[in-house]
Amino acid sequence: MKRIDAYSALGLPPDASHAQIHAAFRTAAKRLHPDRNPDPHAEEEFKRALHARDIALGRVRSRRRRSSHPPPPPRRPRFRHECPRCDDSYAYAGTCPRCAIPLHDLRGPARPPLPEDPRVTAMIALLELRAARPEPTAPSPRWLTVLACSAALCGWGVAQVGLFPLTAVLLGYGLLIAGLDMYDRFVPPLPVAVRAV
């Protein structure tokens, strides 16, 4: 049985409410119930009215469900640039491959860049200076000189003064020169802008 037939079987308009459907069914049930109506077709008419009531009430329930739920939100584009004609979205700017018209930027124009902090600029310059320095491959001549002198003085110290005191002094001196050499190699002088900050 169709919906319109269900409403017409109960004698109701298609936008009838829940209470109107129940009232119309009650009147039809009193008139058509087989216990009250001896007509042989009354049982069939009663079943038809019962089926019409179920269909009409289902329609009212679905109408209530639809009105209680808000409509779904509009589809959010997947990418930043969208075609105004075909509603496709793309990750890149330019023209739509399908429509050959310019794409719209959904986020608006790009923000202007922030002003640079002078301390950050000085730090970048310092890092660039360090990166520009070539990596030493062989030990410097000063290191070789210190090593040769230390070896010679150690030999003389063992022969003349005694092993322990002179060796300790020479090793300390050698380590100091080696530390200064490493500092000169890997730590460049600071730029003037960094010294002022």
Number of C-alpha atoms within 10 A of each C-alpha: 10 10 14 14 15 23 22 13 20 23 13 17 13 15 12 14 15 15 10 14 21 15 12 17 22 16 11 18 19 13 15 22 17 17 10 11 15 11 11 9 11 18 16 14 18 20 14 16 22 19 15 24 22 15 19 26 20 14 18 18 14 11 12 11 11 11 10 9 8 8 8 6 6 6 6 7 13 11 13 16 24 24 22 14 13 10 12 16 21 20 11 13 14 16 16 22 12 10 12 11 13 16 23 18 19 13 8 9 7 7 6 6 6 6 6 8 8 12 12 11 13 18 15 12 16 18 12 11 15 16 11 9 12 9 10 9 6 6 10 13 9 12 18 12 12 18 17 12 14 19 15 11 14 22 15 15 17 14 10 10 11 13 14 11 11 19 19 12 12 19 16 12 14 17 14 12 16 18 13 11 15 14 11 11 15 14 12 13 11 13 13 9 13 15 9 6 8
